[in-house]
Amino acid sequence: MFAERRRTMEGDSTMSRKLWTLKLNTATLVLIPAAIGINYLGKLFAQLLKLPLWLDSIGTCLAAAMAGPIAGAIVGAVNNIIYGVTVDPISTIYALTNMGIGIAVGVLAYKGFFKSLKGAVVAGLITGLVAVVISTPLNMQFWGGTTGNIWGDAAFAACSAKGMSPWIASAVDEIIVDIPDKIAVLLIVWAISKGLPKSLLSLYQSGEEISDLD
């Protein structure tokens, strides 16, 4: 019994190391800048059209699902820094949020959430809540609780007019934008993943669950 338990613990430890290991091969080095570009274009598109979504984490989530949480976190951080320097300085501080998104999606992919449409929707809900938890304190600290998204800030103003606390109003602001955004983003990632062959996924750092993504 003790030997079997030890083997189980050793197996879990090995799988955990795989999850938190970034394989720096050619495939990963190509994926990361491509994913950053996807994020950049998605956010720019959403801002220009005043969409009620961010669309700035498609590349982050795709990289995380394919190559693990470390790759996702790198893409998320670099994307926001670049976008902040070139277009919108406000974006820089939210590198923390995009890193959190990358880590969350990488773990969820490892756990097999992208095996089904339902799992992808649940992953979007969880990831959206992660974004809300990280972003709300940042919004309160730097922008008085608003997000800069016209739709979310309208909700913030409505909540404030009803006498709600700024923290609640800010959380509602984030929820209205982040939950639908992350569900939409992860459905896009899930749809992309359905067309990816296992031979491609095997080029990236992966565990058993991630290798079954398609």
C-alpha positions in Angstrom: 0.0 0.0 0.0 2.7 2.4 1.0 4.7 1.6 -2.2 1.7 2.2 -4.3 1.0 5.5 -2.6 4.6 6.6 -3.1 4.5 5.8 -6.8 1.2 7.8 -7.1 2.9 10.8 -5.4 5.9 10.5 -7.6 3.7 10.4 -10.7 1.8 13.5 -9.5 5.0 15.3 -8.9 6.3 14.5 -12.4 3.1 15.7 -14.0 3.2 18.9 -11.9 6.8 19.5 -13.2 5.6 19.1 -16.7 2.8 21.6 -16.2 5.2 24.2 -14.9 7.9 23.6 -17.4 8.3 25.7 -20.6 9.9 23.8 -23.5 11.9 26.4 -25.3 12.0 24.8 -28.8 11.4 26.4 -32.2 7.7 25.7 -32.0 7.3 27.6 -28.7 9.5 30.5 -29.9 7.3 30.9 -32.9 4.1 30.5 -30.9 4.9 33.2 -28.3 5.3 36.2 -30.7 2.4 35.0 -32.9 0.2 34.9 -29.8 1.3 38.4 -28.7 0.4 39.7 -32.2 -3.0 38.1 -32.0 -3.6 39.8 -28.6 -2.5 43.1 -29.9 -4.7 43.1 -32.9 -7.7 41.8 -30.9 -7.5 44.6 -28.3 -6.9 47.2 -31.0 -10.0 45.9 -32.9 -12.2 46.0 -29.8 -11.1 49.5 -28.8 -11.6 50.9 -32.3 -15.1 49.5 -32.6 -16.0 50.2 -28.9 -17.0 46.6 -28.4 -18.3 45.4 -25.0 -15.4 43.0 -24.9 -11.6 43.2 -24.5 -10.5 40.5 -27.0 -6.9 41.1 -25.7 -6.3 37.5 -24.4 -7.0 35.2 -27.4 -3.3 34.7 -28.0 -2.6 34.4 -24.2 -5.2 31.7 -23.9 -4.1 29.9 -27.1 -0.5 29.8 -25.9 -1.5 28.7 -22.5 -3.7 25.9 -23.8 -1.0 24.7 -26.2 2.2 25.3 -24.3 1.2 25.6 -20.7 0.7 28.3 -18.1 4.2 29.7 -18.2 3.9 30.4 -21.9 0.5 32.0 -21.4 1.8 34.2 -18.6 4.7 35.4 -20.8 2.5 36.2 -23.7 0.0 38.0 -21.4 2.7 40.1 -19.8 4.6 41.1 -22.9 1.4 41.9 -24.8 0.2 44.4 -22.2 3.6 46.0 -21.9 3.9 46.5 -25.7 0.4 47.7 -26.0 0.9 50.1 -23.1 4.1 51.5 -24.6 2.7 51.9 -28.2 -1.0 52.7 -27.8 -2.5 52.9 -24.3 -0.4 53.4 -21.2 -3.3 52.3 -19.0 -2.8 48.8 -20.5 0.6 48.3 -18.9 -0.5 47.7 -15.4 -3.0 45.1 -16.5 -0.1 42.8 -17.5 -0.8 41.3 -14.1 -4.3 40.4 -15.1 -3.2 38.9 -18.4 -0.5 36.8 -16.6 -3.2 35.5 -14.3 -5.4 34.6 -17.3 -2.5 32.7 -18.9 -1.8 30.8 -15.8 -5.5 29.9 -15.2 -6.0 28.8 -18.7 -2.8 26.7 -18.7 -3.9 24.9 -15.6 -7.5 24.4 -16.9 -6.2 23.0 -20.2 -4.0 20.6 -18.2 -7.0 19.5 -16.3 -8.9 18.7 -19.5 -11.4 21.5 -19.6 -11.0 21.9 -23.4 -12.1 18.4 -24.2 -15.7 19.6 -24.7 -17.7 22.7 -25.5 -19.2 22.7 -22.0 -15.8 22.5 -20.4 -14.6 25.5 -22.5 -17.6 27.6 -21.3 -16.9 26.7 -17.7 -13.2 27.5 -18.2 -14.3 30.9 -19.6 -16.4 31.6 -16.5 -13.5 30.6 -14.2 -11.0 32.6 -16.1 -13.3 35.6 -16.2 -13.6 35.5 -12.4 -9.8 35.3 -12.1 -9.6 38.4 -14.2 -12.2 40.2 -12.1 -10.4 39.4 -8.8 -7.0 40.7 -10.1 -8.3 43.7 -12.0 -10.8 45.2 -9.5 -8.1 46.2 -7.0 -6.1 47.7 -9.8 -9.1 49.6 -11.0 -9.7 51.0 -7.5 -6.1 51.9 -7.0 -5.4 53.7 -10.2 -8.6 54.6 -11.9 -11.2 55.1 -9.2 -12.9 51.8 -10.0 -13.5 52.2 -13.7 -12.1 50.0 -16.4 -12.0 52.3 -19.5 -14.5 50.1 -21.3 -17.5 52.2 -22.2 -20.0 49.4 -21.5 -18.5 48.4 -18.2 -18.1 52.0 -17.1 -21.7 52.7 -17.8 -22.6 49.9 -15.4 -20.2 51.4 -12.8 -21.9 54.8 -13.1 -25.3 53.2 -12.7 -24.2 51.2 -9.6 -22.6 54.4 -8.1 -25.8 56.3 -8.8 -27.8 53.7 -6.7 -25.4 54.3 -3.8 -23.4 51.0 -4.1 -19.9 51.0 -2.7 -17.1 51.8 -5.2 -15.7 48.3 -4.7 -19.0 46.6 -5.7 -19.5 49.0 -8.6 -16.0 48.3 -9.8 -16.5 44.6 -9.5 -19.8 44.8 -11.5 -17.9 46.9 -14.1 -15.4 44.1 -14.5 -17.9 41.3 -14.4 -20.0 42.8 -17.2 -17.0 42.9 -19.5 -14.7 40.1 -18.3 -17.1 37.2 -18.0 -18.6 37.4 -21.5 -15.1 38.3 -22.9 -13.4 35.3 -21.4 -16.2 32.9 -22.4 -16.0 34.2 -26.0 -12.2 34.0 -26.1 -12.1 30.5 -24.8 -14.8 29.3 -27.2 -12.6 30.7 -30.0 -9.6 28.9 -28.5 -11.6 25.7 -28.2 -12.7 26.0 -31.8 -9.1 26.5 -33.0 -7.9 23.6 -30.8 -10.4 21.2 -32.5 -8.5 21.6 -35.7 -5.0 21.1 -34.3 -3.4 17.7 -34.8 -1.8 15.9 -31.8 1.5 16.0 -33.7 1.5 19.8 -33.4 0.5 19.8 -29.7 3.3 17.3 -29.0 5.9 19.9 -29.9 5.0 21.9 -26.8 5.4 21.2 -23.1 2.4 19.1 -22.2 0.8 16.6 -19.8 -1.7 13.9 -20.7 -4.7 16.1 -20.4 -3.2 18.8 -22.7 -2.2 16.3 -25.3 -5.8 15.3 -25.6 -6.9 18.9 -26.3 -8.0 18.0 -29.9 
